[in-house]
Amino acid sequence: MKHNIILIILLFSLTSCTVLQWRSTDKEIKTYFDEKGIVSEISYFNIDSLGLRVRVQHVIESKNDINVLFFHGSPSSLSAWNGYFNDSLFVKKAKMHAIDRPGYGYSNFGDEMTSIKTQARIMSELINHYNLKNVIAVGSSYGGPLASRLAVENPNVKAVVMISPAIDPKQEKDVWGSRLTQWWLIRWLVPTGYRVAGDEKTVHAKELELLEEDWKQVSIPVLHIHGDIDDIVPYGNINYTKEKFSNIKIITTPNTGHEIAWAKPELIKPHLIELIDRVLEKTK
């Protein structure tokens, strides 16, 4: 029986190791956006002390001095935000930047970085490196608390959007698949993106506990968007953000699950556009 399970996992890995990595090459991204008539650029931000190379996608045609910075969940990559980057209204409204978080996409793929605080410090350095002003940090799932922590790190962050954020340590679900990635006997069989996600998930509750006292420092507008039938990150996370953030607005998307950030961007876009306009108004 055990041999049959291992064989199934092996076959799963061989057939899905490319499909399930959730990443596109620089060339594939360029081709995709060229076909849509949108100028997309790729750059790499280096943290030499960590041996880290972070991939960043930019669509910066807008004349507005607003920068929207997108952080994906896990497993995923910056391509999760294509539905926003290929939208002509968004292209005009704001300069957009999407990040391959450490361990995903083409940012040291496979090398996990489980500390949210460390990731936030890196993203703060990235903001300074690219001289980004009037930043709206947008994060989905795992990227939600990262976006909020970035507001603590960098004063250029003027608003935060958390979509289905996994932010309440007490509501972190024990996912058996994450435990599977930690079993040394078959760890090497698990697709790389899922292994990194498992490493993050295993310590995520403890990482969130380290941040709990930081949320009171966030006084800028925070928008929390969550589906009311989310079976991955419980909808009850809204009660936590209501309690922890002083300037919070909750948006519930009825009859929707966890995947709204990338699968149903039409539910997110109106709220993000409204927030862009609010931040833009304050810059005048």
C-alpha positions, 0 to 999 in steps of 0.5 A: 500500500505504501509503495502504491502511494509513493508511486502515485505521488511520483507520477503526480510530480512528473506530470505536474512539476511544470504545470504546478510551478505557477510561473512564466519565463521573462520571454513568455511574459513579454510575448503575452503583453506585447500581444496586448499592446502593453509595455511590460518590463522585467527587472531583478532586485539583488540582495547580495547579503542574502544571495537573493535575486527578486524578479519584478514586473513593471507596467509603468505607462501611467502618468499618475504618481501612484505605484501599486505593488502586488504580492501573490500567495502560495504557491503562485507567482507574479503572473497571478496578477495578469488580470490587472496588468492587462487592464487598460484602465489600470494601466492608465490609473497607476504604475504597477509592479508585481513581485515573485516572492522569495522562493517562487517564480524566478526569485530563487525558486525553491529557496524558501523564506518563511519569515514575513518580517524578513520578506517585508524588509526586503520589499521595503528595500525594493521600494527604496531602490526603485524610488516608489512613492505613494505605494498601495500594497496589495497582497493575496492570501499569504501576501496579505499580512506581508502587504500590511507588514510592509506598511510598518516598514516603509512610510511610502506605503499609503494604503493596503489591500488584503485579499483573502488574507491568512492573517489570524494565527488562531484560524490557521488551518492544519493542511495535511498536504503541508505536512506531506512536504515536510516528510523527508522520504517524499519531500523531493517528489513534491513540486517545488512551488508546493514544497515552498508553500508547505514550508511557509504554511508549517510555520505561518501561525507562529510567524503571524504571532510575531506580528500581532503587536505591529498592527497597531502601528498601521494607521493608513487605510486598510481594505480587507476583501474576503469571500464568505465561503472561503474554505482555505482561509476562513472568512472569520479572519475579518473579525481579527482585522476589525480588532487589530487595524484602526483604519479598516474597511471590510468588503465581503464578496458573497458566495465566493471562495479563496481564489478571488484575487486572480480568478475573479478580478472583476470583484476586486477592481472597483474597490482598488480603483476607488482606493487609487483615486483616494490616494491620488487625491491626497497627492494633489 
